[in-house]
């Protein structure tokens, strides 16, 4: 790999680590970067890489929220004579809610992923989706202004809430929409507070991205070149390290601010993308 290729890989890893958790579409940002400074890889590899690199960001969630995600404990419990492994029922219940939320997106992805990959991964689709959902995010935040949230923790989410959030996540199959953006919009729309919306989005991302990565790997196959392996490992490592910082920063941000700034950013970026590629045509 040349220095220029290393530079592009580092840029993409940083961008993924930052945008994966913000409601601005990490995939859109990576596809746009590749349009401007293309990676010297096959289209088949890049389609797989732009999904698998997100595993690095997902591992940052696992590390950051380990105590909230691991459903087993070890120690003394009431009624126990000695230390034993025990089940944390509240965490198991949280995972059941995550599974319910993931079902709609799994079905939609299995049915339409190939079509989307072949026909909708274009700059114009990305630009329109960025702007449209940026506007929706602003409207949703404006409508809930001065209203008390109905749900203030992940534990308080009902299975119905989880399923509705999962339905909103189906929108993210369109490039430029954003998985985190669609779930956050859905969460805010049904009265869930911002911190809980962000946390549940993080937790949903774990099975979703492992599942999508497995599907992409099966489609691509396991016959990697040395350069492709290095590209995957380095990209994931950079995304992981950057995500550790971004996750903490976002959680601190949403405790005091709303998501409107991301809506304005999406609109601005969407307009810039459409104009740039229209003028370059």
C-alpha positions in Angstrom: 0.0 0.0 0.0 1.2 3.5 -0.9 1.3 6.4 1.6 -1.7 7.8 -0.2 -3.7 4.6 0.3 -2.7 4.5 4.0 -3.9 8.1 4.3 -7.3 7.3 2.7 -7.7 4.3 5.0 -6.9 6.4 8.1 -9.4 9.1 7.0 -12.1 6.5 6.5 -11.5 4.9 9.8 -11.6 8.2 11.6 -14.8 9.3 9.8 -16.5 5.9 10.6 -15.5 6.2 14.3 -17.0 9.7 14.5 -20.2 9.3 12.4 -21.3 5.8 13.4 -22.9 7.1 16.6 -24.1 10.4 15.3 -27.4 10.6 13.5 -25.6 11.6 10.3 -25.1 8.3 8.4 -21.6 6.8 8.6 -22.1 4.7 5.5 -23.0 7.9 3.5 -19.9 9.6 4.7 -17.6 6.7 3.7 -19.3 6.3 0.3 -18.9 10.0 -0.4 -15.2 10.0 0.6 -14.7 7.0 -1.7 -16.4 9.0 -4.5 -13.9 11.8 -4.1 -10.8 9.9 -3.2 -11.5 6.3 -4.3 -9.8 3.4 -2.5 -7.7 1.2 -4.8 -9.8 -1.9 -4.1 -12.5 -3.8 -6.0 -16.1 -2.7 -5.7 -17.0 -6.0 -4.1 -14.4 -5.6 -1.4 -15.4 -2.0 -0.7 -19.1 -2.9 -0.4 -18.0 -5.5 2.2 -15.4 -3.2 3.9 -17.8 -0.3 4.5 -19.9 -2.7 6.6 -17.2 -4.6 8.4 -15.3 -1.5 9.4 -18.3 -0.7 11.6 -17.5 -3.7 13.7 -14.6 -1.7 15.1 -17.0 1.0 16.2 -19.4 -1.7 17.6 -16.6 -3.2 19.8 -16.3 0.3 21.4 -19.9 0.0 22.5 -19.2 -3.4 24.0 -16.2 -2.0 25.9 -17.9 1.2 27.0 -21.1 -0.5 28.2 -19.8 -3.9 29.2 -21.6 -3.9 32.6 -24.8 -2.9 30.9 -24.5 -5.6 28.2 -23.1 -8.7 29.9 -26.1 -10.6 31.5 -24.1 -12.8 33.9 -22.6 -12.0 37.2 -20.5 -13.8 39.9 -20.8 -13.4 43.6 -23.0 -13.9 46.6 -26.7 -13.4 46.2 -29.5 -13.5 48.7 -30.3 -17.1 49.6 -27.0 -18.4 48.3 -24.5 -20.1 50.6 -21.5 -19.3 48.4 -20.5 -17.3 45.4 -22.0 -18.5 42.2 -22.6 -17.4 38.6 -26.0 -15.7 38.4 -28.2 -14.2 35.7 -29.0 -10.5 35.7 -32.6 -10.6 34.7 -32.9 -6.9 33.9 -30.1 -7.2 31.3 -31.6 -10.3 29.8 -34.9 -8.4 29.5 -33.1 -5.6 27.8 -31.6 -8.0 25.2 -35.1 -9.4 24.5 -36.2 -5.9 23.7 -33.2 -5.5 21.4 -34.1 -8.7 19.6 -37.7 -7.5 19.1 -36.4 -4.2 17.8 -34.1 -5.9 15.3 -36.7 -8.2 13.7 -38.2 -5.6 11.3 -34.8 -4.5 10.1 -33.6 -8.1 9.6 -36.6 -8.9 7.4 -36.2 -5.7 5.3 -32.4 -6.2 4.9 -32.8 -9.8 3.7 -35.5 -8.8 1.2 -34.0 -5.5 -0.3 -30.3 -5.3 0.6 -29.1 -6.5 -2.9 -31.5 -4.1 -4.7 -30.3 -1.1 -2.5 -26.7 -2.0 -3.1 -27.2 -2.2 -6.8 -29.4 0.9 -7.4 -29.5 3.3 -4.5 -25.9 3.8 -3.4 -25.6 7.0 -5.5 -24.6 10.5 -4.5 -28.0 11.9 -5.3 -29.9 9.4 -3.2 -27.4 10.0 -0.3 -27.8 13.8 -0.7 -31.6 13.7 -0.7 -31.7 11.3 2.3 -29.2 13.4 4.3 -31.3 16.6 3.8 -34.7 15.0 4.2 -34.0 13.2 7.4 -32.1 16.2 8.7 -35.4 18.2 8.3 -37.4 15.4 10.0 -35.0 15.3 12.9 -35.4 19.1 13.4 -39.2 18.9 13.2 -39.4 16.0 15.7 -37.2 17.9 18.2 -39.3 21.0 17.7 -42.5 19.1 18.3 -41.3 17.6 21.5 -40.0 20.9 22.9 -41.1 21.5 26.5 -42.7 18.1 26.7 -41.8 15.7 29.4 -40.5 12.3 28.1 -42.7 9.3 28.6 -39.7 6.9 29.0 -36.5 7.9 30.8 -34.5 4.6 30.9 -33.9 1.6 28.8 -35.5 -0.5 31.5 -38.7 1.4 31.1 -39.0 0.6 27.4 -41.9 -1.7 26.6 -41.8 -4.4 23.9 -44.2 -2.3 21.8 -41.7 0.7 22.1 -38.9 -1.6 21.0 -40.8 -2.9 18.0 -41.8 0.6 16.9 -38.1 1.7 17.1 -37.3 -1.3 15.0 -39.8 -0.3 12.3 -38.1 3.1 12.1 -34.7 1.4 11.8 -35.9 -0.2 8.6 -35.6 3.3 7.0 -31.8 3.1 7.4 -31.5 0.6 4.5 -31.6 3.7 2.2 -28.0 5.1 2.0 -27.7 8.4 3.7 -30.6 7.8 6.1 -28.5 6.6 9.1 -29.3 3.7 11.3 -28.7 5.7 14.5 -30.6 8.7 13.0 -33.6 6.6 12.1 -33.8 4.9 15.5 -33.3 8.2 17.4 -36.1 9.8 15.3 -38.3 6.9 16.1 -37.5 7.0 19.8 -38.0 10.7 20.2 -41.3 10.5 18.2 -42.8 8.1 20.8 -41.7 10.0 23.9 -38.3 8.5 24.8 -35.8 10.8 26.2 -32.6 11.6 24.3 -30.1 9.7 26.6 -32.3 6.5 26.4 -32.7 6.9 22.7 -28.9 7.1 22.2 -28.2 4.1 24.6 -30.8 1.8 23.0 -29.4 2.8 19.6 -26.0 1.7 20.8 -27.3 -1.6 22.1 -29.3 -2.4 18.9 -26.2 -1.8 16.9 -24.3 -4.8 18.4 -26.5 -7.6 17.0 -27.4 -5.6 13.8 -23.8 -5.0 12.8 -22.6 -8.5 13.6 -25.4 -9.9 11.6 -24.9 -7.6 8.6 -21.1 -8.2 8.7 -21.7 -12.0 8.6 -24.0 -11.6 5.6 -21.5 -9.5 3.8 -18.7 -11.9 4.5 -20.7 -14.8 3.2 -21.4 -12.9 0.0 -17.8 -11.8 -0.5 -16.2 -15.1 0.6 -13.1 -15.6 2.8 -10.4 -15.5 0.1 -8.7 -12.2 1.2 -5.4 -10.9 -0.1 -2.8 -9.7 2.4 -3.7 -6.0 1.5 -7.4 -6.6 2.1 -6.7 -8.2 5.5 -4.5 -5.3 6.5 -7.1 -2.8 5.3 -9.9 -4.5 7.4 -7.8 -4.7 10.5 -6.4 -1.2 10.4 -9.8 0.3 9.5 -11.5 -1.5 12.4 -8.8 -0.6 14.9 -9.0 3.1 14.0 -12.8 3.1 14.1 -12.7 1.4 17.5 -10.3 3.9 19.1 -12.1 7.0 17.7 -15.5 5.5 18.8 -14.4 5.2 22.4 -14.0 8.9 22.5 -17.1 9.8 20.5 -19.5 7.6 22.5 -18.6 9.3 25.7 -18.7 12.7 24.1 -22.2 12.1 22.6 -23.6 10.8 25.9 -22.4 14.0 27.6 -23.8 16.1 24.8 -27.3 14.7 24.7 -27.7 15.2 28.5 -27.7 19.0 27.9 -28.6 19.5 24.2 -31.0 18.3 21.6 -30.2 16.8 18.2 -31.1 19.8 16.1 -27.5 20.6 15.3 -27.2 17.3 13.6 -30.3 18.0 11.6 -28.9 21.3 10.3 -25.6 19.6 9.5 -27.4 16.9 7.5 -29.3 19.5 5.5 -26.2 21.4 4.7 -24.2 18.3 3.8 -27.0 17.0 1.6 -27.3 20.2 -0.3 -23.5 20.4 -0.8 -23.4 16.7 -2.0 -26.2 17.3 -4.6 -24.6 20.5 -5.9 -21.1 19.1 -6.0 -22.0 16.0 -8.1 -24.5 18.0 -10.2 -21.8 20.5 -11.2 -19.2 17.7 -11.6 -21.4 15.8 -14.0 
